[in-house]
Amino acid sequence: MSAVVPLSRLSLLSQYYQLTKPRVVQLIVFCALIGMVLAVPGVPRWGDVQLALIACVGIWLVAGAAAVFNCLVEKGIDAKMRRTAWRATAQGQLSDWQALVFSTVLCSLGSVILYVWVNPLTMLLTFATFVGYAVIYTVILKPLTPQNIVIGGASGAMPPVLGWAAMTGEVSAESLILFLIIFLWTPPHFWALALYRVEDYRQSGLPMLPVTHGNAFTRLQILLYTLVLFAACVMPFAYGMSGVFYLVCAVFLSLGFIGYAWKLWQNYSDELSRATFRFSLYHLSLLFAAFLVDHYL
């Protein structure tokens, strides 16, 4: 019987940090920042920069809290999947109580920052996003329906709305267009991952689409979603909130995503599914970076 080796303070902090899913949270904060930038006409003043930085901190803390709560709820599922079995909650290196307290502290601190130094609307929307992801998606939808990622994607699509609300105190049509883009991007992004991780999901008991409806049906859904996503990605130009530079980038990136989806639909391989998943990350990151560049051209 092996002895349990106590974690050093450094490794313990690292375990806590990894529970916040830092790469995912970085993308969330980046998309929120784009919403902030687009909400401010022209070059931002120093006060706008300060407000944006404070809002980013608050959103990061609440998003990290939601990720920690997700790891806590899904510790049993994570332990069965190679992709997530290393997490401290799945391995029992951090107790349920430790994870719950950590999530509560992050959420509370982030909410206070947003309420006091940003505005109440941003705090309420961010907390609603926490509830949507950590409770409605993780606890209810994910184990219940193969459409979990579609319905639950609403929470993941909120960052630009949060960013816009932080700078203006309101939710506008422009922010909802940004919401729609991420909402439609989420299913093909996650289903590409689920295709080559299908055995992990089957073993975990989660009703992901490739498990419940098969490989071919999932590939068709990915293709169809990328076609609809293309239309959503050109909406900012049609609405007048972006210029030609953004339009060119959006068309190029969206056609690339469709191209990967088309090849995946025609001839499946795990390697191609991984490549599609990776490209989806580039698609969203570069699309929102194009928003940023276009805004100052």
Secondary structure, DSSP 8 states (H G I E B T S, - for coil): --------HHHHHHHHHHHT-HHHHHHHHHHHHHHHHHHS-SS--HHHHHHHHHHHHHHHHHHHHHHHHHHHHTHHHHHH-TTTTTSHHHHTSS-HHHHHHHHHHHHHHHHHHHHHHT-HHHHHHHHHHHHIIIIIIIIIITTT-TTHHHHHHHHHT-HHHHHHHHHHSS--HHHHHHHHHHHHHHHHHHHHHHHHTHHHHHHHT---HHHHT-HHHHHHHHHHHHHHHHHHHHHHHHHTSS-HHHHHHHHHHHHHHHHHHHHHHHS--HHHHHHHHHHHHHHHHHHHHHHHHHHH-
